[in-house]
Amino acid sequence: MWNEKRICMSEEMVFQISVPTDEEGFVLLECPLCGELFKLHPGDYQDDSVFVVYCPACGLVSDSYVTNDVIELGLAMAENYANDLIMKELKKFEKKIKGSISFKVSKKPNRKPELPVMLTIEAFEKKIYPCCKKEVKMKPILKMSGSYCPYCGVMDYGFE
């Protein structure tokens, strides 16, 4: 399992989401610009020498390659946490009111399911880019037709 802090609501609250890796330690990423899925080693793209990551399919740079599963889990965790805080404050408010005014909190909001991020099975093939000597897993058609190196952005035409 690969852990990365993804959602930070304030300086005090940090949610940690476990993102599974495959048997070789690759983590699944998704380009938000073209939708292409690919896998990288987390240690490779978090290295200080890598300033940006290029999508192997479209060659463009994005701020984040987090998959929709991770985003949905983070949003569910944040919504559940916010609802818990609201209910806690409403319960405090309920106890403070005395006299003729009545305020009762009776129903909690439904919690969103916080399903763990599952390892997806994809038919990816490993490619080592000659420019950076680093491994990437991608769809076989992308490997054959040519792709961009995620670490330096150089186009590799797939000839070996």
DABELTA-V56381 format. One record per residue. N is the residue number from 1. RES is the residue in three letters. SS is DSSP state (a for helix, b for strand, c for the rest). OMEGA is omega as a letter, one per 20 degrees, with the letter a starting at -180 (999 if undefined). NEAR is the number of other C-alpha atoms within 8 Angstrom. Layout:
N|RES|SS|OMEGA|NEAR ; N|RES|SS|OMEGA|NEAR
This chain:
1|MET|c|r|6 ; 2|TRP|b|a|9 ; 3|ASN|b|r|8 ; 4|GLU|b|r|8 ; 5|LYS|b|a|9 ; 6|ARG|b|a|9 ; 7|ILE|b|r|9 ; 8|CYS|b|a|9 ; 9|MET|c|r|8 ; 10|SER|c|r|6 ; 11|GLU|c|a|6 ; 12|GLU|c|a|5 ; 13|MET|c|r|7 ; 14|VAL|b|r|11 ; 15|PHE|b|r|10 ; 16|GLN|b|a|9 ; 17|ILE|b|r|11 ; 18|SER|b|r|10 ; 19|VAL|b|a|12 ; 20|PRO|c|r|10 ; 21|THR|b|r|12 ; 22|ASP|c|a|8 ; 23|GLU|c|r|5 ; 24|GLU|c|r|5 ; 25|GLY|c|r|8 ; 26|PHE|b|r|12 ; 27|VAL|b|a|13 ; 28|LEU|b|r|10 ; 29|LEU|b|r|11 ; 30|GLU|b|r|11 ; 31|CYS|c|r|13 ; 32|PRO|c|a|9 ; 33|LEU|c|a|6 ; 34|CYS|c|r|7 ; 35|GLY|c|a|7 ; 36|GLU|c|r|9 ; 37|LEU|b|r|10 ; 38|PHE|b|a|13 ; 39|LYS|b|r|11 ; 40|LEU|b|r|13 ; 41|HIS|b|r|11 ; 42|PRO|a|a|10 ; 43|GLY|a|a|6 ; 44|ASP|a|a|9 ; 45|TYR|a|r|10 ; 46|GLN|c|r|7 ; 47|ASP|c|a|7 ; 48|ASP|c|a|5 ; 49|SER|c|r|4 ; 50|VAL|c|a|10 ; 51|PHE|c|r|5 ; 52|VAL|c|r|6 ; 53|VAL|c|r|12 ; 54|TYR|b|r|14 ; 55|CYS|c|r|14 ; 56|PRO|c|a|10 ; 57|ALA|c|a|9 ; 58|CYS|c|r|8 ; 59|GLY|c|a|13 ; 60|LEU|c|a|7 ; 61|VAL|b|r|8 ; 62|SER|c|r|11 ; 63|ASP|c|a|4 ; 64|SER|c|r|6 ; 65|TYR|c|a|9 ; 66|VAL|c|r|9 ; 67|THR|c|a|9 ; 68|ASN|a|r|6 ; 69|ASP|a|a|7 ; 70|VAL|a|r|11 ; 71|ILE|a|r|9 ; 72|GLU|a|r|8 ; 73|LEU|a|r|13 ; 74|GLY|a|r|12 ; 75|LEU|a|r|8 ; 76|ALA|a|r|11 ; 77|MET|a|a|11 ; 78|ALA|a|r|10 ; 79|GLU|a|r|9 ; 80|ASN|a|r|10 ; 81|TYR|a|r|8 ; 82|ALA|a|r|8 ; 83|ASN|a|r|9 ; 84|ASP|a|r|8 ; 85|LEU|a|r|8 ; 86|ILE|a|a|8 ; 87|MET|a|r|9 ; 88|LYS|a|r|8 ; 89|GLU|a|r|8 ; 90|LEU|a|r|9 ; 91|LYS|a|r|9 ; 92|LYS|a|r|8 ; 93|PHE|a|r|8 ; 94|GLU|a|a|10 ; 95|LYS|a|a|7 ; 96|LYS|a|a|6 ; 97|ILE|c|r|9 ; 98|LYS|c|r|7 ; 99|GLY|c|a|5 ; 100|SER|c|a|4 ; 101|ILE|c|r|6 ; 102|SER|c|r|7 ; 103|PHE|c|a|6 ; 104|LYS|c|r|5 ; 105|VAL|c|a|8 ; 106|SER|c|a|4 ; 107|LYS|c|r|4 ; 108|LYS|c|r|6 ; 109|PRO|c|r|5 ; 110|ASN|c|r|4 ; 111|ARG|c|r|5 ; 112|LYS|c|r|8 ; 113|PRO|c|r|5 ; 114|GLU|c|a|7 ; 115|LEU|c|a|5 ; 116|PRO|c|r|6 ; 117|VAL|c|a|10 ; 118|MET|c|r|6 ; 119|LEU|c|r|7 ; 120|THR|c|r|4 ; 121|ILE|c|r|4 ; 122|GLU|c|r|4 ; 123|ALA|c|a|6 ; 124|PHE|b|r|9 ; 125|GLU|b|a|9 ; 126|LYS|b|r|8 ; 127|LYS|b|r|9 ; 128|ILE|b|r|8 ; 129|TYR|c|a|11 ; 130|PRO|c|a|6 ; 131|CYS|c|a|7 ; 132|CYS|c|a|8 ; 133|LYS|c|r|7 ; 134|LYS|c|a|8 ; 135|GLU|b|r|10 ; 136|VAL|b|r|12 ; 137|LYS|b|a|12 ; 138|MET|b|r|13 ; 139|LYS|b|a|11 ; 140|PRO|a|a|9 ; 141|ILE|a|r|6 ; 142|LEU|a|r|10 ; 143|LYS|a|a|12 ; 144|MET|a|a|9 ; 145|SER|a|a|8 ; 146|GLY|c|a|10 ; 147|SER|b|r|14 ; 148|TYR|b|r|14 ; 149|CYS|c|a|16 ; 150|PRO|c|a|10 ; 151|TYR|c|a|10 ; 152|CYS|c|r|9 ; 153|GLY|c|a|10 ; 154|VAL|c|r|7 ; 155|MET|b|r|9 ; 156|ASP|b|a|10 ; 157|TYR|c|r|8 ; 158|GLY|c|r|9 ; 159|PHE|c|r|5 ; 160|GLU|c|999|2
